[in-house]
Amino acid sequence: MPPQLGELARAFTRLGLTAFGGPAAHIAIMQREFVERRAWLSREQFVDLLGLSSLLPGPSSTEVALGIGFERARWPGLLVAALGFIAPASLIVLAIAIVYTELGSLAWVSDLLYGMSPVVIAVIAHAMVKLAPTACTDLLTWLIGIGAFFVALIVLQPIAILAAAALVALAVRRGPALWKRLRGGAALILLPLGSSESLVAGTAAAAASLGLLGVFWSFLKMGLVVFGSGYVLVAFLGSELVAPGYISEQELLDAIAIGQLTPGPVFTTATFLGYLIAGVPGAIVATAGIFLPALVLVGLAHPFLPRIRANADLSAAIDGLNASAVGLIGASAVVLARDALFDPGGVDPVATALAAGSFAALLWGRVGPVPLLLAGAIIGLLARSFA
């Protein structure tokens, strides 16, 4: 194996085994690992990859990982990064799914998540602090980022926010004449908001009637229309798998918990659900189906990123996307903090101390996210045991 591919395999396999915390936390870990520590790409290049992932359907953090792999070694690098980041997490989820069907209980998950959730919030907040100066470089992008942050707190529509941010940046920077020419195209940009649900409709029925091919097609469609992260995927899974009765609501909740608890992409929830529907073959085809669109789209789009940046119109739109993405990261931290740091009696002192201490440790720069997440899990178990 060429040296670059070997480096990619080792780096992303390690991430696939240790990158806890969901998409925003994964992006923060990759920024720390590949921008700050290894210097494989500049902060500007990393922010551009984040903007590209915002443009494409599929798991955002996985697409950033694939983009880093492509940046290092083109298609072979993309495939190595994909296998390293996705395969270990999927195998872990598959093992848990097998145990789950035997034991039927995951009561200990809540104790682990209790301690890990505040650390995840700190990791996400730290990512926002580190990326904001790069993505927000002038008054316009700062206003877009701040606006995206507050809008996301009120109306959780990330696709609409990203599209609006791109259009605002384009309109302000490129002038009224261009805005008039693009007004008709704006509807096309927002089309997925109205069409994605109909594209996925009937996928659960297909899974039931077409066997493994149906399972593959179901999750392939979701990979083609779900933008942003695993949290967006939840809405599709609920309507398409729970409502028709192919899985129970409790099974979906457990799958989400496993997706958050295990390392790697949250989209490995598909592995868990594929196993529940059709055993090990179902897990394999569901995982392949949901990640395949990201592999193809990132590989096809990445070579055009320099041309996109050289185009003044598209560059302005990407500036808006990047700024709004930082705002969305910050909003996600606030939304998660509502549940993780507060209980019915008010502020949870243990969770709040974990979040504050983790954020300080990350700013200090001597401790990485993974040790903090593992420490949080242990503290969560101990705190609940002695409560």
ABEGO torsion letter per residue (X at the ends): XBAAAAAAAAAAAAAAAABBGEAAAAAAAAAAAAAAAAGABBAAAAAAAAAAAAABBEBAAAAAAAAAAAAAAEAAAAAAAAAAAAAAAAAAAAAAAAAAAAAGBAAAAAAAAAAAAAAAAAAAAAAAAAAAAAABABAAAAAAAAAAAAAAAABBBAAAAAAAAAAAAAAAAAEAAAAAAAAAAAAAAAAAAAAAAAAABGAAAAAAAAEAAAAAAAAAAAAAABBGBAAAAAAAAAAAAAAAGABBAAAAAAAAAAAAABBEBAAAAAAAAAAAAAEAAAAAAAAAAAAAAAAAAAAAAAAAAAAAAABAAAAAAAAAAAAAAAAAAAAAAAAAAAAAABBAAEBBAAAAAAAAAAAAAAAAGABBAAAAAAAAAAAAAAAAAAX
